[in-house]
């Protein structure tokens, strides 16, 4: 890690303005870097992109990572199937060869994985089945034998609502009530072409993923300087007071936020949040040992002009007040040519394990390579 480690505190704004107060900075790097960085899935001629995966911990102690394995190009709609690697030591080392999990059964590809262990100990595998720019929808399969075999896919969004929906990797959650909840951006074509501005909506299941219902749409936010706020790639986290927080990739300078008090059926007005960000997704998860929230995103607070709009650095922060403020722990990666995004996060024993894109924009499209990054929970909890 070449840059100094900054510790800062940021607070939510009630309007589009953002208050971010840097309380102090350490001018020298941490003496002993505890971060393990593993270049797990570099691209190759016949495998030009590896991206958008998620983790599941198996009963035999292995950690399984299922990801999107592209075969004939690196574009979002290039042909891809789902493949996996496994670790027997909590993510420190991984198998050398990938194993096919599901062959491509869609018109273009299957991609963008979320994994959940359900109360009956089965494992749910969510992914996008991308048929065309008119039909991209998430489906779910189930395994009752620790991922050895999978059920037929269950349709989440019916044919009557067919459209282009984006569900990021590691985005499906199970609420305390037992409800399965996912948030998607619905990109209905405009003027015959792709519409980058999505409509945000959730789908939820109260019978462990067998049947799904559509929530109310999230109201669009107030334009900024007369221009609409572009909404993309929402994520979810349940808060300790029972509310659900949705955080959203935007062109508005931050991750925007909205809240639900009814398990994801209706949502408050979207507003600017306190994670200063380019047009790039964030990931927020909870640390079981402490109950704190952890965010990983491209922190663009006080970013140098030459890095504006780029998906670098990859920053980690912790919140002890359910996201109302964040303490920035440090940058995990800060290569100015790096492209760090689509992060999956899991807490495995006493370590946080991340799986994320980490390509080099001077060599590929930035989404080509997936890294595993591993760091001790104590590195976060012991930081003051």
N, C-alpha and C positions, 0 to 999 in steps of 0.2 A: 504494500500500500504506500504509494509515493506521496500522497497529499497529507497535510496535517489533519489531525482528528479534531473535529469541531463538536462541541456539546452545546446544544441550543434548545430553547423552549419556544414552541409555537402554539398559539391559541386560536380556536375557532372564531370566525367573524360571523356576525348576524346579517351581514350584507355582502355585497361583492368586494368590499374592501377587506384586506387581510392584515392582521397584526401579527408580526413575527419578530420576537425579541431575542436577540442573541445575548445570552447572559455571560458567557465567557468562552475563550478558545485556548486550546493547548497548542503551543507553537511547535512542538516536537512530536513525532510519531510515537505510538505505543512501543515500548522497548521490545517486547516479545509479541509478535503477531500470532494470535491463536487461530487464525482463519485458515482452513484447508480449502484449496481451490483445485478442483479435479476437472480437467478437460475431457469429459466422458465421451461425448459424441461429436467429434469433428466431422465436417462434410467430406465427401469423396465424389469421384466422377459419377458413380452409379447411385449415390446417396447424397444428393446436393443440399439437403436440409434435414435437421433433426430439431424438433421444437415442441412446445406446448404439451408437457406431460404432467403427471401427478404421481404421488406416493401412496402406498398402502402397506401397513405392517402386518405380516402374516403370522399365523399361530406358531409356526416352527421357528420364529425368530428372525426370519429374513425380512429385508426391506425391499419391496418391489417398486420399480419405477416404470410406468407405461407411458410411452410418448408417441409422437407422430413421426413416422419414418417415410420421408419422401423419396421417390425413385426416378422421376423424369423431369424434375425442375424444382425451383425454390419458390415459386409463386404460391399464393394462398390456395389457388384452385388446381395446383399440380397434383398428379397422382400420388397418393400416400396411403399407407396402412398403419395399424397400431403394432408396436413392438415393445420389448421390455428388456431391462437389465435387472439384476438382483445383487444385493449386498448381504453378507452374513455378519458384518461388524458395524451395523448402525450407519452405514453410508460412507465409511472411511475408504473402503475398496469395493470394486464392482466386478462382475463377470466380464470377460473379454469380448464375448459375442452376444449380439442381440437375438432375441427369439420372437418370432411372429406371434402376436396375440390374436389379432383379427385381420383377415384379409379385407381388402377394399370391396365393399358391396354397394357403393353409391356411384352416381354418374361421374363424379370427379374424384372425391376422396373422402376418407373418414379421418377426423382430426380433433384435437383439443380435448384432452382427457381430464375428467374429474372422477375421483374414487372415494367411496364412503363405505365404512363398515356399519351395517344396520343392526338394530337390537336383537334380531334373530341370528346374528353372527354371519349372515350372508354378506357378500360384498357387491356393491352396486358400481357399475362402470358406465359413466355418462360420456358421450362424445357427440360431435357434429357429424351428420351424414349430409355431405354437400353434393347435391345433384346438379345444380346450375346456379346462376346468379338470380334465379327466380325461386329457388327451392334449396334452402339450407336450414336444417332443423335438428335440434338435439334429440337423441334417443337414449335409452338406458337398457342395459342387460344386467343379469344377476348371476352370481356364482355361489353355489352352496358347497364347493369343494376347494376352497382357497385358491381360486383362479385357474384351476386345471381345465374346467369347462365353463361355458357361458350359455345362458338362456337365449332364446330368440329376442330380438330387440322389441322394446315397448315404445310405442310412439307417444311422445310428450305433447307435441303440437299437432292437432289433427289436420287432415287435408283441407278442411273448410277454412283453415287459417294459414294456408301455405304462404310462405314469404321467405325472405332472406334474414335469418336470425343469427346473431352472434352470441355464443356462450363461451367465455374464456375457459382455460384450463384451471383446475383447482378452484372452482367457483360454486359448487353445490354444497349446501349446508343442511344439517338437521337441527331444528330448533329444540328447545327444552320440552316443548309440547309434543314432540315426535314428528312434527310436520317436516317434510322435505321441501326445500325452497331453492329455487334458482332464479336468477335475473338475466334477462337477455335484452339486447338492443335489436329492434326490428327495423331493418333497412329496406323500406318499400321503394321501389324504383322511382326515379324522377326524370322526366323527359327521356324515358327509355333507357336510362343508364343507372349505374349504382348511385345510391343516395348516401353520402357519408354521415348524414345526420340521422341517428336512430331514434326511435320511440322506445322508451324504457317500460318494460312490463315484467312481471314475475309469473312463474307457473309453480303450483304447489300441489303436493300429494299428502293425503292423510291416511293412506293405506300402504305405506312403504313402497311407493313408486309404481303401483299397478294402474292407477288412474290419476289424471292431472286436471287442474282447473286454472283458468287465467285470472290474474288479479286485475285491479284497476290500473290504468296507465298512469305513470308519473307525469305530472304537469310540467310542461316545458318552462325553463327559467326565463327571467327577464333578459332581453337582449343587452349586450354590452356595446356601448358606443354605436347603437343602432344595428348591430350585427347579431344574428342568432348564435347562441351557444351550441356548438356541435357536441352531441352526446353519443358516447360509445363505450362498450366493454364494461358494464357495471359489475361490481362485486358486492358481497354481503358479509356481515358479521353480526351475531347476536350479542347484545349488550347485557350487562348484569342487571339492569332494571327491567328487562323483558322486552325492550324495544329492539328492532332490527335496524341496523345502519346499512344503507346502500351508498357506496362510493363509486364515482363515475369518472372515466377518462373524458376530458373535454379540451377545447381550444381556449378556455377561459383563464388559463394561467394557473389553475389549481385542480385538484380532484374535487368535484362538486359532491355534495352530500344531501341525502334525504332520509327520513326516519319513518318507520311503521310501528304503530302500537297494536296492530291486530294480526301479527304473524305474517306480514307481507301482503295483505290484501289491498290496503290503501296506504298512501304515502304523503308526507308533507311536501311543501314547496321546495324544490331544489334550490340550493344556495352554494356559494363558494365556500370551500372548506379550507383547512389549514395546511394541507400538503401541497406546497408549491411544485408545479409539475408541468412538463411539456405535454404534448398530445401522446400520452403513453400510459399504460395501465399501472395500477398499484396493487399490492397484495397486503392484506391485514389478517392476522391470525392471533390466537390467544395462547399464552404460555401456561400450560397446566400447573407448573410448579408455583407460580406466583399470581396467576390471574391477570397479569398485565397483558396489554395488547402490543403486538410488534407489527410495524409497517416496513415494507421494503418497496422502494420506488426510486425514480430519478429525481433527486432533490435539486430543484432549480432556484432555490433561494440564493440570491446574490451570485448567480451563475455568471462566469465570464461571457462576454458578448459572443465570442467565437463558438461557444458551446450551446447557445440558445437554440432550442428546438431539437437538440440531439438527445438520444436516450442514454445519457451518461451524465454523472456517475450513477452507480447503484448504491443507494444509501439505506442504512438500517436505523430505525428509531423505535423507542419504547414509550408507551403511555400508561400511566398509573391512574388515570381518571377517565377511562372509557373513551379515549380519543379527543377529549376536550383540549388537551395539550400534549405535545410530543417532545421527548428529549432525544436529540440526534446523537447516536452512539458513534457513528463513523461511516466512511465509504468502504464498501466491500470491494468495489472495482472503480477505477477512475481513468481508464484509458480514453483519451479524447476521441479515438476512432471506434471505441467499443459501442455495442448496441445491446443494452441490458434490459430485458423485459420478459413478460410472460412467466412470472415466477410462481412455482409451486413451493409450499412450505409445510414441513412436518416437524414435530418435536419428537425425537427418538432418543429415549433415555435422557441423558444430560446434555444432549446436543440439539441444536436447530439445524435442520438439513434443508437446503434450497436446491431446486432444479430450475434452471432458467436459461434463456437465450443469452449468448455471450459472443456473438460474431464480431468480426472486424470489418467495418464498412469500406476499408481500402482493399479488402480481399473478397468479400461476398456481400450479400444483401443484409447482413447483420442478424438475420434469423436462422442462419445456417447451422450454427453450433450450439449445443447444449452443454452447460457446465453443471457440476454439482459443487455446491459451496456448503461447508460444514463449520460450525462454530459452537463453542460451549455456551450453554445457558448462563453460566456464572459470569461470562464476559459482559453480559448485559446487566445482570442483577447486581454485580459488584461495582458497576460504574456509577459514580455520583455526579 
